[in-house]
Amino acid sequence: MTRDGSGVDATRIPRGATIVGGLEAGQDVIIDGRVDGSINLPDHHLSIGRSAVISARIVARSVTIAGSVDGNILARERIDVAASAFVRGHLTTPAVTLEEGAQFTGSVDPHRTEAALHVARYRQKTRA
């Protein structure tokens, strides 16, 4: 699996597709379309392409962002924000990279990742 999530076992949401509600998958996900709601991939990578527009709460192992994200992101390993990205929200992760030119408005909390993951897993179980 490559860092951008472009491996063979990835689910792709193409440009022009819209998901309203919750998105969960048992593999890496590449989004080039639109998602409004929540994205839950605690053990997998999420790649947000240049054409993607996301308004969601995100939980993932790692996240790469090249498009637009409005929402809080919890990533167990890391969040990479490309120069083409626009991100607004709270990032909880132990490692963040912001390329020059990336637009970021929000806050970063590198210290509470594990506690936040426990809370997210608990909330997911209580919804089922």
N, CA, C and O atoms as a printed pandas DataFrame, in Angstrom:
     atom_number atom_name residue_name chain_id  residue_number  x_coord  y_coord  z_coord
0              1         N          MET        A               1    0.850   -1.182    0.000
1              2        CA          MET        A               1    0.000    0.000    0.000
2              3         C          MET        A               1    0.886    1.232    0.000
3              4         O          MET        A               1    1.813    1.326    0.804
4              5         N          THR        A               2    0.618    2.159   -0.873
5              6        CA          THR        A               2    1.377    3.393   -0.902
6              7         C          THR        A               2    0.821    4.379    0.108
7              8         O          THR        A               2   -0.296    4.211    0.598
8              9         N          ARG        A               3    1.598    5.406    0.419
9             10        CA          ARG        A               3    1.195    6.394    1.415
10            11         C          ARG        A               3   -0.097    7.097    1.038
11            12         O          ARG        A               3   -0.864    7.474    1.923
12            13         N          ASP        A               4   -0.358    7.284   -0.241
13            14        CA          ASP        A               4   -1.576    7.989   -0.653
14            15         C          ASP        A               4   -2.782    7.072   -0.747
15            16         O          ASP        A               4   -3.853    7.497   -1.179
16            17         N          GLY        A               5   -2.619    5.817   -0.347
17            18        CA          GLY        A               5   -3.764    4.911   -0.339
18            19         C          GLY        A               5   -4.133    4.366   -1.700
19            20         O          GLY        A               5   -5.250    3.879   -1.875
20            21         N          SER        A               6   -3.232    4.428   -2.676
21            22        CA          SER        A               6   -3.577    4.015   -4.031
22            23         C          SER        A               6   -3.285    2.541   -4.299
23            24         O          SER        A               6   -2.999    2.163   -5.435
24            25         N          GLY        A               7   -3.353    1.721   -3.279
25            26        CA          GLY        A               7   -3.083    0.305   -3.433
26            27         C          GLY        A               7   -4.219   -0.442   -4.084
27            28         O          GLY        A               7   -5.279    0.124   -4.352
28            29         N          VAL        A               8   -3.996   -1.714   -4.337
29            30        CA          VAL        A               8   -4.960   -2.559   -5.020
30            31         C          VAL        A               8   -6.233   -2.736   -4.190
31            32         O          VAL        A               8   -7.332   -2.748   -4.746
32            33         N          ASP        A               9   -6.101   -2.873   -2.880
33            34        CA          ASP        A               9   -7.243   -3.154   -2.019
34            35         C          ASP        A               9   -7.869   -1.882   -1.451
35            36         O          ASP        A               9   -8.172   -1.831   -0.259
36            37         N          ALA        A              10   -8.063   -0.881   -2.257
37            38        CA          ALA        A              10   -8.666    0.366   -1.809
38            39         C          ALA        A              10  -10.026    0.559   -2.464
39            40         O          ALA        A              10  -10.228    0.210   -3.627
40            41         N          THR        A              11  -10.942    1.114   -1.705
41            42        CA          THR        A              11  -12.245    1.492   -2.236
42            43         C          THR        A              11  -12.139    2.920   -2.742
43            44         O          THR        A              11  -11.577    3.776   -2.058
44            45         N          ARG        A              12  -12.669    3.191   -3.927
45            46        CA          ARG        A              12  -12.595    4.532   -4.503
46            47         C          ARG        A              12  -13.998    5.120   -4.629
47            48         O          ARG        A              12  -14.913    4.491   -5.160
48            49         N          ILE        A              13  -14.137    6.346   -4.126
49            50        CA          ILE        A              13  -15.369    7.120   -4.309
50            51         C          ILE        A              13  -15.039    8.129   -5.412
51            52         O          ILE        A              13  -14.289    9.073   -5.163
52            53         N          PRO        A              14  -15.574    7.955   -6.619
53            54        CA          PRO        A              14  -15.148    8.776   -7.749
54            55         C          PRO        A              14  -15.692   10.208   -7.714
55            56         O          PRO        A              14  -16.649   10.515   -7.004
56            57         N          ARG        A              15  -15.061   11.053   -8.489
57            58        CA          ARG        A              15  -15.532   12.423   -8.687
58            59         C          ARG        A              15  -16.959   12.354   -9.217
59            60         O          ARG        A              15  -17.269   11.534  -10.081
60            61         N          GLY        A              16  -17.823   13.216   -8.698
61            62        CA          GLY        A              16  -19.223   13.220   -9.099
62            63         C          GLY        A              16  -20.116   12.402   -8.186
63            64         O          GLY        A              16  -21.334   12.582   -8.204
64            65         N          ALA        A              17  -19.548   11.506   -7.388
65            66        CA          ALA        A              17  -20.336   10.706   -6.448
66            67         C          ALA        A              17  -20.458   11.454   -5.123
67            68         O          ALA        A              17  -19.526   12.135   -4.694
68            69         N          THR        A              18  -21.628   11.317   -4.475
69            70        CA          THR        A              18  -21.872   11.951   -3.179
70            71         C          THR        A              18  -22.386   10.914   -2.197
71            72         O          THR        A              18  -23.281   10.130   -2.513
72            73         N          ILE        A              19  -21.808   10.919   -1.000
73            74        CA          ILE        A              19  -22.276   10.075    0.090
74            75         C          ILE        A              19  -22.764   10.991    1.193
75            76         O          ILE        A              19  -22.027   11.860    1.659
76            77         N          VAL        A              20  -24.016   10.794    1.614
77            78        CA          VAL        A              20  -24.582   11.554    2.721
78            79         C          VAL        A              20  -24.865   10.551    3.835
79            80         O          VAL        A              20  -25.626    9.602    3.647
80            81         N          GLY        A              21  -24.252   10.767    4.989
81            82        CA          GLY        A              21  -24.402    9.834    6.108
82            83         C          GLY        A              21  -23.046    9.308    6.523
83            84         O          GLY        A              21  -22.063   10.048    6.524
84            85         N          GLY        A              22  -22.985    8.046    6.872
85            86        CA          GLY        A              22  -21.746    7.455    7.357
86            87         C          GLY        A              22  -21.074    6.586    6.320
87            88         O          GLY        A              22  -21.736    5.869    5.570
88            89         N          LEU        A              23  -19.756    6.654    6.282
89            90        CA          LEU        A              23  -18.946    5.809    5.411
90            91         C          LEU        A              23  -18.022    4.988    6.293
91            92         O          LEU        A              23  -17.241    5.545    7.065
92            93         N          GLU        A              24  -18.104    3.660    6.184
93            94        CA          GLU        A              24  -17.226    2.737    6.894
94            95         C          GLU        A              24  -16.725    1.727    5.882
95            96         O          GLU        A              24  -17.448    1.338    4.965
96            97         N          ALA        A              25  -15.464    1.300    6.057
97            98        CA          ALA        A              25  -14.908    0.299    5.147
98            99         C          ALA        A              25  -13.855   -0.513    5.877
99           100         O          ALA        A              25  -13.239   -0.040    6.832
100          101         N          GLY        A              26  -13.656   -1.739    5.416
101          102        CA          GLY        A              26  -12.663   -2.627    5.983
102          103         C          GLY        A              26  -11.379   -2.614    5.189
103          104         O          GLY        A              26  -10.606   -3.570    5.237
104          105         N          GLN        A              27  -11.145   -1.537    4.457
105          106        CA          GLN        A              27   -9.926   -1.381    3.665
106          107         C          GLN        A              27   -9.660    0.097    3.467
107          108         O          GLN        A              27  -10.469    0.931    3.871
108          109         N          ASP        A              28   -8.537    0.432    2.850
109          110        CA          ASP        A              28   -8.210    1.825    2.578
110          111         C          ASP        A              28   -9.261    2.423    1.637
111          112         O          ASP        A              28   -9.892    1.711    0.856
112          113         N          VAL        A              29   -9.436    3.747    1.729
113          114        CA          VAL        A              29  -10.437    4.433    0.911
114          115         C          VAL        A              29   -9.795    5.647    0.242
115          116         O          VAL        A              29   -9.026    6.381    0.862
116          117         N          ILE        A              30  -10.127    5.843   -1.030
117          118        CA          ILE        A              30   -9.706    7.009   -1.798
118          119         C          ILE        A              30  -10.970    7.756   -2.179
119          120         O          ILE        A              30  -11.866    7.181   -2.796
120          121         N          ILE        A              31  -11.054    9.035   -1.817
121          122        CA          ILE        A              31  -12.249    9.823   -2.127
122          123         C          ILE        A              31  -11.878   10.944   -3.093
123          124         O          ILE        A              31  -11.005   11.764   -2.810
124          125         N          ASP        A              32  -12.559   10.964   -4.236
125          126        CA          ASP        A              32  -12.432   12.056   -5.196
126          127         C          ASP        A              32  -13.754   12.808   -5.323
127          128         O          ASP        A              32  -13.816   13.847   -5.980
128          129         N          GLY        A              33  -14.810   12.286   -4.697
129          130        CA          GLY        A              33  -16.137   12.897   -4.738
130          131         C          GLY        A              33  -16.437   13.693   -3.486
131          132         O          GLY        A              33  -15.567   14.388   -2.959
132          133         N          ARG        A              34  -17.673   13.593   -3.009
133          134        CA          ARG        A              34  -18.139   14.381   -1.865
134          135         C          ARG        A              34  -18.676   13.449   -0.781
135          136         O          ARG        A              34  -19.347   12.461   -1.076
136          137         N          VAL        A              35  -18.368   13.780    0.493
137          138        CA          VAL        A              35  -18.918   13.049    1.632
138          139         C          VAL        A              35  -19.390   14.066    2.658
139          140         O          VAL        A              35  -18.643   14.957    3.061
140          141         N          ASP        A              36  -20.657   13.916    3.078
141          142        CA          ASP        A              36  -21.235   14.741    4.141
142          143         C          ASP        A              36  -21.706   13.794    5.238
143          144         O          ASP        A              36  -22.630   13.010    5.021
144          145         N          GLY        A              37  -21.084   13.856    6.407
145          146        CA          GLY        A              37  -21.489   12.987    7.508
146          147         C          GLY        A              37  -20.314   12.550    8.344
147          148         O          GLY        A              37  -19.717   13.359    9.055
148          149         N          SER        A              38  -19.969   11.254    8.264
149          150        CA          SER        A              38  -18.839   10.736    9.027
150          151         C          SER        A              38  -18.105    9.679    8.211
151          152         O          SER        A              38  -18.690    8.998    7.370
152          153         N          ILE        A              39  -16.803    9.561    8.484
153          154        CA          ILE        A              39  -15.969    8.562    7.831
154          155         C          ILE        A              39  -15.253    7.812    8.945
155          156         O          ILE        A              39  -14.545    8.418    9.749
156          157         N          ASN        A              40  -15.433    6.496    8.997
157          158        CA          ASN        A              40  -14.871    5.694   10.079
158          159         C          ASN        A              40  -14.004    4.576    9.497
159          160         O          ASN        A              40  -14.520    3.573    9.005
160          161         N          LEU        A              41  -12.678    4.759    9.558
161          162        CA          LEU        A              41  -11.702    3.783    9.056
162          163         C          LEU        A              41  -10.577    3.653   10.080
163          164         O          LEU        A              41   -9.427    3.934    9.744
164          165         N          PRO        A              42  -10.861    3.240   11.307
165          166        CA          PRO        A              42   -9.843    3.301   12.360
166          167         C          PRO        A              42   -8.581    2.494   12.096
167          168         O          PRO        A              42   -7.533    2.800   12.664
168          169         N          ASP        A              43   -8.652    1.477   11.255
169          170        CA          ASP        A              43   -7.484    0.646   10.975
170          171         C          ASP        A              43   -6.967    0.802    9.546
171          172         O          ASP        A              43   -6.161   -0.007    9.085
172          173         N          HIS        A              44   -7.432    1.847    8.839
173          174        CA          HIS        A              44   -7.080    1.985    7.432
174          175         C          HIS        A              44   -6.745    3.428    7.066
175          176         O          HIS        A              44   -7.018    4.364    7.818
176          177         N          HIS        A              45   -6.144    3.576    5.887
177          178        CA          HIS        A              45   -5.728    4.883    5.377
178          179         C          HIS        A              45   -6.859    5.526    4.572
179          180         O          HIS        A              45   -7.585    4.848    3.845
180          181         N          LEU        A              46   -6.990    6.832    4.714
181          182        CA          LEU        A              46   -7.943    7.612    3.928
182          183         C          LEU        A              46   -7.163    8.601    3.081
183          184         O          LEU        A              46   -6.358    9.375    3.598
184          185         N          SER        A              47   -7.405    8.572    1.780
185          186        CA          SER        A              47   -6.792    9.520    0.853
186          187         C          SER        A              47   -7.892   10.410    0.281
187          188         O          SER        A              47   -8.856    9.916   -0.303
188          189         N          ILE        A              48   -7.744   11.711    0.449
189          190        CA          ILE        A              48   -8.724   12.691   -0.020
190          191         C          ILE        A              48   -8.109   13.419   -1.207
191          192         O          ILE        A              48   -7.180   14.210   -1.049
192          193         N          GLY        A              49   -8.638   13.145   -2.399
193          194        CA          GLY        A              49   -8.082   13.690   -3.633
194          195         C          GLY        A              49   -8.360   15.166   -3.823
195          196         O          GLY        A              49   -9.148   15.760   -3.087
196          197         N          ARG        A              50   -7.707   15.755   -4.816
197          198        CA          ARG        A              50   -7.823   17.199   -5.105
198          199         C          ARG        A              50   -9.259   17.632   -5.375
199          200         O          ARG        A              50   -9.644   18.741   -5.004
200          201         N          SER        A              51  -10.055   16.786   -6.008
201          202        CA          SER        A              51  -11.420   17.174   -6.359
202          203         C          SER        A              51  -12.417   16.894   -5.234
203          204         O          SER        A              51  -13.589   17.250   -5.351
204          205         N          ALA        A              52  -11.973   16.269   -4.158
205          206        CA          ALA        A              52  -12.874   15.871   -3.071
206          207         C          ALA        A              52  -13.306   17.066   -2.225
207          208         O          ALA        A              52  -12.538   17.997   -1.983
208          209         N          VAL        A              53  -14.561   17.005   -1.785
209          210        CA          VAL        A              53  -15.112   17.985   -0.844
210          211         C          VAL        A              53  -15.733   17.180    0.290
211          212         O          VAL        A              53  -16.715   16.464    0.095
212          213         N          ILE        A              54  -15.151   17.308    1.472
213          214        CA          ILE        A              54  -15.560   16.513    2.619
214          215         C          ILE        A              54  -16.051   17.430    3.725
215          216         O          ILE        A              54  -15.372   18.384    4.104
216          217         N          SER        A              55  -17.222   17.138    4.231
217          218        CA          SER        A              55  -17.746   17.797    5.422
218          219         C          SER        A              55  -18.127   16.668    6.369
219          220         O          SER        A              55  -19.249   16.162    6.335
220          221         N          ALA        A              56  -17.170   16.280    7.220
221          222        CA          ALA        A              56  -17.377   15.069    8.009
222          223         C          ALA        A              56  -16.440   15.012    9.210
223          224         O          ALA        A              56  -15.410   15.684    9.267
224          225         N          ARG        A              57  -16.845   14.177   10.166
225          226        CA          ARG        A              57  -15.968   13.792   11.263
226          227         C          ARG        A              57  -15.239   12.551   10.761
227          228         O          ARG        A              57  -15.874   11.601   10.303
228          229         N          ILE        A              58  -13.901   12.555   10.844
229          230        CA          ILE        A              58  -13.093   11.482   10.275
230          231         C          ILE        A              58  -12.310   10.774   11.374
231          232         O          ILE        A              58  -11.678   11.414   12.213
232          233         N          VAL        A              59  -12.360    9.442   11.358
233          234        CA          VAL        A              59  -11.515    8.608   12.212
234          235         C          VAL        A              59  -10.814    7.632   11.279
235          236         O          VAL        A              59  -11.472    6.882   10.557
236          237         N          ALA        A              60   -9.462    7.635   11.288
237          238        CA          ALA        A              60   -8.697    6.748   10.413
238          239         C          ALA        A              60   -7.327    6.463   11.023
239          240         O          ALA        A              60   -6.889    7.135   11.957
240          241         N          ARG        A              61   -6.666    5.448   10.471
241          242        CA          ARG        A              61   -5.295    5.156   10.898
242          243         C          ARG        A              61   -4.388    6.294   10.470
243          244         O          ARG        A              61   -3.578    6.783   11.257
244          245         N          SER        A              62   -4.527    6.719    9.205
245          246        CA          SER        A              62   -3.761    7.837    8.667
246          247         C          SER        A              62   -4.594    8.505    7.577
247          248         O          SER        A              62   -5.479    7.888    6.985
248          249         N          VAL        A              63   -4.294    9.778    7.324
249          250        CA          VAL        A              63   -5.071   10.547    6.352
250          251         C          VAL        A              63   -4.118   11.381    5.502
251          252         O          VAL        A              63   -3.209   12.027    6.023
252          253         N          THR        A              64   -4.336   11.359    4.188
253          254        CA          THR        A              64   -3.632   12.237    3.261
254          255         C          THR        A              64   -4.692   13.123    2.605
255          256         O          THR        A              64   -5.683   12.626    2.071
256          257         N          ILE        A              65   -4.472   14.444    2.651
257          258        CA          ILE        A              65   -5.480   15.389    2.158
258          259         C          ILE        A              65   -4.897   16.241    1.035
259          260         O          ILE        A              65   -3.879   16.908    1.220
260          261         N          ALA        A              66   -5.543   16.218   -0.131
261          262        CA          ALA        A              66   -5.187   17.101   -1.233
262          263         C          ALA        A              66   -6.364   17.995   -1.604
263          264         O          ALA        A              66   -6.187   18.978   -2.324
264          265         N          GLY        A              67   -7.565   17.670   -1.123
265          266        CA          GLY        A              67   -8.783   18.418   -1.439
266          267         C          GLY        A              67   -9.250   19.260   -0.273
267          268         O          GLY        A              67   -8.437   19.799    0.478
268          269         N          SER        A              68  -10.568   19.376   -0.117
269          270        CA          SER        A              68  -11.176   20.239    0.893
270          271         C          SER        A              68  -11.824   19.408    1.997
271          272         O          SER        A              68  -12.602   18.494    1.725
272          273         N          VAL        A              69  -11.492   19.739    3.255
273          274        CA          VAL        A              69  -12.080   19.046    4.402
274          275         C          VAL        A              69  -12.547   20.076    5.418
275          276         O          VAL        A              69  -11.790   20.958    5.823
276          277         N          ASP        A              70  -13.801   19.950    5.821
277          278        CA          ASP        A              70  -14.367   20.762    6.896
278          279         C          ASP        A              70  -14.867   19.784    7.949
279          280         O          ASP        A              70  -15.913   19.160    7.774
280          281         N          GLY        A              71  -14.124   19.649    9.040
281          282        CA          GLY        A              71  -14.515   18.715   10.087
282          283         C          GLY        A              71  -13.318   18.267   10.906
283          284         O          GLY        A              71  -12.170   18.497   10.525
284          285         N          ASN        A              72  -13.590   17.635   12.018
285          286        CA          ASN        A              72  -12.538   17.158   12.898
286          287         C          ASN        A              72  -11.980   15.840   12.397
287          288         O          ASN        A              72  -12.717   14.996   11.886
288          289         N          ILE        A              73  -10.654   15.666   12.549
289          290        CA          ILE        A              73   -9.985   14.463   12.070
290          291         C          ILE        A              73   -9.204   13.844   13.219
291          292         O          ILE        A              73   -8.431   14.521   13.897
292          293         N          LEU        A              74   -9.414   12.554   13.427
293          294        CA          LEU        A              74   -8.671   11.773   14.403
294          295         C          LEU        A              74   -7.913   10.691   13.645
295          296         O          LEU        A              74   -8.525    9.813   13.037
296          297         N          ALA        A              75   -6.584   10.749   13.679
297          298        CA          ALA        A              75   -5.758    9.771   12.976
298          299         C          ALA        A              75   -4.745    9.169   13.943
299          300         O          ALA        A              75   -3.987    9.893   14.589
300          301         N          ARG        A              76   -4.735    7.856   14.038
301          302        CA          ARG        A              76   -3.862    7.163   14.979
302          303         C          ARG        A              76   -2.378    7.364   14.671
303          304         O          ARG        A              76   -1.567    7.465   15.592
304          305         N          GLU        A              77   -2.008    7.425   13.372
305          306        CA          GLU        A              77   -0.597    7.528   13.012
306          307         C          GLU        A              77   -0.180    8.915   12.546
307          308         O          GLU        A              77    0.770    9.490   13.078
308          309         N          ARG        A              78   -0.896    9.464   11.538
309          310        CA          ARG        A              78   -0.452   10.749   10.980
310          311         C          ARG        A              78   -1.497   11.357   10.051
311          312         O          ARG        A              78   -2.405   10.681    9.567
312          313         N          ILE        A              79   -1.334   12.661    9.820
313          314        CA          ILE        A              79   -2.135   13.394    8.840
314          315         C          ILE        A              79   -1.165   14.175    7.966
315          316         O          ILE        A              79   -0.329   14.921    8.475
316          317         N          ASP        A              80   -1.274   14.006    6.658
317          318        CA          ASP        A              80   -0.455   14.737    5.700
318          319         C          ASP        A              80   -1.367   15.662    4.901
319          320         O          ASP        A              80   -2.346   15.215    4.302
320          321         N          VAL        A              81   -1.040   16.953    4.897
321          322        CA          VAL        A              81   -1.853   17.959    4.213
322          323         C          VAL        A              81   -1.028   18.514    3.053
323          324         O          VAL        A              81    0.004   19.149    3.270
324          325         N          ALA        A              82   -1.485   18.273    1.817
325          326        CA          ALA        A              82   -0.773   18.696    0.613
326          327         C          ALA        A              82   -0.961   20.186    0.346
327          328         O          ALA        A              82   -1.847   20.823    0.916
328          329         N          ALA        A              83   -0.127   20.724   -0.515
329          330        CA          ALA        A              83   -0.179   22.144   -0.850
330          331         C          ALA        A              83   -1.526   22.553   -1.435
331          332         O          ALA        A              83   -1.938   23.702   -1.276
332          333         N          SER        A              84   -2.217   21.642   -2.105
333          334        CA          SER        A              84   -3.506   21.948   -2.739
334          335         C          SER        A              84   -4.683   21.882   -1.770
335          336         O          SER        A              84   -5.810   22.180   -2.165
336          337         N          ALA        A              85   -4.456   21.504   -0.528
337          338        CA          ALA        A              85   -5.541   21.233    0.423
338          339         C          ALA        A              85   -6.061   22.485    1.116
339          340         O          ALA        A              85   -5.343   23.465    1.315
340          341         N          PHE        A              86   -7.361   22.409    1.481
341          342        CA          PHE        A              86   -8.002   23.377    2.361
342          343         C          PHE        A              86   -8.602   22.571    3.499
343          344         O          PHE        A              86   -9.468   21.728    3.269
344          345         N          VAL        A              87   -8.152   22.817    4.726
345          346        CA          VAL        A              87   -8.625   22.058    5.878
346          347         C          VAL        A              87   -9.079   23.024    6.956
347          348         O          VAL        A              87   -8.375   23.971    7.308
348          349         N          ARG        A              88  -10.285   22.761    7.475
349          350        CA          ARG        A              88  -10.799   23.544    8.601
350          351         C          ARG        A              88  -11.329   22.564    9.638
351          352         O          ARG        A              88  -12.275   21.822    9.376
352          353         N          GLY        A              89  -10.708   22.567   10.825
353          354        CA          GLY        A              89  -11.162   21.669   11.875
354          355         C          GLY        A              89  -10.075   21.401   12.893
355          356         O          GLY        A              89   -9.002   22.005   12.859
356          357         N          HIS        A              90  -10.371   20.488   13.796
357          358        CA          HIS        A              90   -9.444   20.096   14.855
358          359         C          HIS        A              90   -8.796   18.776   14.464
359          360         O          HIS        A              90   -9.495   17.814   14.144
360          361         N          LEU        A              91   -7.462   18.721   14.485
361          362        CA          LEU        A              91   -6.726   17.518   14.135
362          363         C          LEU        A              91   -6.170   16.889   15.405
363          364         O          LEU        A              91   -5.479   17.555   16.176
364          365         N          THR        A              92   -6.464   15.610   15.629
365          366        CA          THR        A              92   -5.911   14.870   16.753
366          367         C          THR        A              92   -5.090   13.739   16.173
367          368         O          THR        A              92   -5.639   12.795   15.606
368          369         N          THR        A              93   -3.770   13.830   16.311
369          370        CA          THR        A              93   -2.847   12.856   15.731
370          371         C          THR        A              93   -1.449   13.099   16.285
371          372         O          THR        A              93   -1.127   14.226   16.659
372          373         N          PRO        A              94   -0.611   12.065   16.346
373          374        CA          PRO        A              94    0.741   12.289   16.851
374          375         C          PRO        A              94    1.681   12.958   15.853
375          376         O          PRO        A              94    2.714   13.490   16.259
376          377         N          ALA        A              95    1.353   12.947   14.547
377          378        CA          ALA        A              95    2.238   13.538   13.542
378          379         C          ALA        A              95    1.432   14.235   12.455
379          380         O          ALA        A              95    0.473   13.672   11.926
380          381         N          VAL        A              96    1.825   15.464   12.123
381          382        CA          VAL        A              96    1.157   16.241   11.075
382          383         C          VAL        A              96    2.220   16.853   10.170
383          384         O          VAL        A              96    3.229   17.376   10.644
384          385         N          THR        A              97    1.979   16.782    8.853
385          386        CA          THR        A              97    2.815   17.530    7.921
386          387         C          THR        A              97    1.908   18.460    7.122
387          388         O          THR        A              97    0.854   18.053    6.633
388          389         N          LEU        A              98    2.331   19.702    6.998
389          390        CA          LEU        A              98    1.626   20.706    6.200
390          391         C          LEU        A              98    2.584   21.181    5.117
391          392         O          LEU        A              98    3.597   21.813    5.416
392          393         N          GLU        A              99    2.271   20.883    3.869
393          394        CA          GLU        A              99    3.104   21.369    2.778
394          395         C          GLU        A              99    2.905   22.869    2.607
395          396         O          GLU        A              99    1.836   23.404    2.899
396          397         N          GLU        A             100    3.944   23.536    2.132
397          398        CA          GLU        A             100    3.845   24.965    1.863
398          399         C          GLU        A             100    2.728   25.208    0.856
399          400         O          GLU        A             100    2.674   24.552   -0.184
400          401         N          GLY        A             101    1.844   26.139    1.157
401          402        CA          GLY        A             101    0.707   26.446    0.302
402          403         C          GLY        A             101   -0.601   25.862    0.809
403          404         O          GLY        A             101   -1.674   26.304    0.396
404          405         N          ALA        A             102   -0.530   24.874    1.700
405          406        CA          ALA        A             102   -1.748   24.296    2.269
406          407         C          ALA        A             102   -2.468   25.348    3.094
407          408         O          ALA        A             102   -1.831   26.156    3.771
408          409         N          GLN        A             103   -3.796   25.341    3.039
409          410        CA          GLN        A             103   -4.601   26.261    3.838
410          411         C          GLN        A             103   -5.197   25.488    4.995
411          412         O          GLN        A             103   -5.974   24.555    4.793
412          413         N          PHE        A             104   -4.831   25.878    6.217
413          414        CA          PHE        A             104   -5.297   25.183    7.410
414          415         C          PHE        A             104   -5.786   26.196    8.432
415          416         O          PHE        A             104   -5.064   27.118    8.812
416          417         N          THR        A             105   -7.025   26.008    8.870
417          418        CA          THR        A             105   -7.601   26.818    9.938
418          419         C          THR        A             105   -8.114   25.849   10.986
419          420         O          THR        A             105   -9.005   25.044   10.716
420          421         N          GLY        A             106   -7.558   25.927   12.167
421          422        CA          GLY        A             106   -7.994   25.019   13.215
422          423         C          GLY        A             106   -6.935   24.826   14.261
423          424         O          GLY        A             106   -6.126   25.717   14.520
424          425         N          SER        A             107   -6.942   23.643   14.870
425          426        CA          SER        A             107   -5.987   23.350   15.931
426          427         C          SER        A             107   -5.496   21.915   15.777
427          428         O          SER        A             107   -6.114   21.092   15.101
428          429         N          VAL        A             108   -4.358   21.642   16.427
429          430        CA          VAL        A             108   -3.760   20.316   16.383
430          431         C          VAL        A             108   -3.491   19.874   17.811
431          432         O          VAL        A             108   -2.922   20.624   18.603
432          433         N          ASP        A             109   -3.902   18.645   18.140
433          434        CA          ASP        A             109   -3.652   18.079   19.463
434          435         C          ASP        A             109   -2.917   16.759   19.277
435          436         O          ASP        A             109   -3.538   15.751   18.938
436          437         N          PRO        A             110   -1.586   16.747   19.497
437          438        CA          PRO        A             110   -0.824   15.515   19.303
438          439         C          PRO        A             110   -0.820   14.587   20.522
439          440         O          PRO        A             110   -0.326   13.464   20.428
440          441         N          HIS        A             111   -1.351   15.024   21.646
441          442        CA          HIS        A             111   -1.185   14.288   22.893
442          443         C          HIS        A             111   -2.363   13.421   23.290
443          444         O          HIS        A             111   -2.193   12.560   24.153
444          445         N          ARG        A             112   -3.518   13.585   22.733
445          446        CA          ARG        A             112   -4.708   12.853   23.193
446          447         C          ARG        A             112   -5.230   11.855   22.175
447          448         O          ARG        A             112   -6.409   11.502   22.199
448          449         N          THR        A             113   -4.380   11.407   21.300
449          450        CA          THR        A             113   -4.807   10.516   20.230
450          451         C          THR        A             113   -5.388    9.213   20.758
451          452         O          THR        A             113   -6.480    8.822   20.344
452          453         N          GLU        A             114   -4.700    8.537   21.649
453          454        CA          GLU        A             114   -5.178    7.244   22.154
454          455         C          GLU        A             114   -6.499    7.385   22.911
455          456         O          GLU        A             114   -7.409    6.578   22.725
456          457         N          ALA        A             115   -6.607    8.397   23.756
457          458        CA          ALA        A             115   -7.858    8.602   24.493
458          459         C          ALA        A             115   -9.011    8.890   23.535
459          460         O          ALA        A             115  -10.115    8.379   23.718
460          461         N          ALA        A             116   -8.758    9.700   22.524
461          462        CA          ALA        A             116   -9.800   10.028   21.549
462          463         C          ALA        A             116  -10.212    8.790   20.749
463          464         O          ALA        A             116  -11.387    8.635   20.419
464          465         N          LEU        A             117   -9.266    7.916   20.436
465          466        CA          LEU        A             117   -9.600    6.679   19.714
466          467         C          LEU        A             117  -10.481    5.773   20.563
467          468         O          LEU        A             117  -11.412    5.159   20.043
468          469         N          HIS        A             118  -10.205    5.678   21.860
469          470        CA          HIS        A             118  -11.046    4.871   22.747
470          471         C          HIS        A             118  -12.474    5.414   22.780
471          472         O          HIS        A             118  -13.434    4.645   22.741
472          473         N          VAL        A             119  -12.613    6.729   22.853
473          474        CA          VAL        A             119  -13.937    7.353   22.864
474          475         C          VAL        A             119  -14.656    7.079   21.537
475          476         O          VAL        A             119  -15.841    6.747   21.535
476          477         N          ALA        A             120  -13.946    7.215   20.413
477          478        CA          ALA        A             120  -14.560    6.979   19.103
478          479         C          ALA        A             120  -15.024    5.533   18.963
479          480         O          ALA        A             120  -16.108    5.281   18.437
480          481         N          ARG        A             121  -14.214    4.580   19.428
481          482        CA          ARG        A             121  -14.607    3.172   19.352
482          483         C          ARG        A             121  -15.837    2.894   20.235
483          484         O          ARG        A             121  -16.737    2.152   19.842
484          485         N          TYR        A             122  -15.858    3.494   21.415
485          486        CA          TYR        A             122  -16.998    3.317   22.309
486          487         C          TYR        A             122  -18.273    3.867   21.670
487          488         O          TYR        A             122  -19.321    3.222   21.713
488          489         N          ARG        A             123  -18.183    5.045   21.086
489          490        CA          ARG        A             123  -19.357    5.654   20.442
490          491         C          ARG        A             123  -19.839    4.799   19.284
491          492         O          ARG        A             123  -21.043    4.657   19.075
492          493         N          GLN        A             124  -18.902    4.227   18.525
493          494        CA          GLN        A             124  -19.265    3.375   17.397
494          495         C          GLN        A             124  -20.001    2.125   17.867
495          496         O          GLN        A             124  -20.979    1.713   17.244
496          497         N          LYS        A             125  -19.541    1.521   18.955
497          498        CA          LYS        A             125  -20.180    0.316   19.502
498          499         C          LYS        A             125  -21.577    0.606   20.032
499          500         O          LYS        A             125  -22.483   -0.211   19.868
500          501         N          THR        A             126  -21.761    1.763   20.669
501          502        CA          THR        A             126  -23.068    2.079   21.240
502          503         C          THR        A             126  -24.090    2.412   20.176
503          504         O          THR        A             126  -25.288    2.347   20.452
504          505         N          ARG        A             127  -23.668    2.769   18.959
505          506        CA          ARG        A             127  -24.597    3.044   17.860
506          507         C          ARG        A             127  -25.097    1.764   17.223
507          508         O          ARG        A             127  -26.174    1.741   16.627
508          509         N          ALA        A             128  -24.315    0.688   17.347
509          510        CA          ALA        A             128  -24.660   -0.562   16.651
510          511         C          ALA        A             128  -25.818   -1.279   17.287
511          512         O          ALA        A             128  -26.221   -2.342   16.814
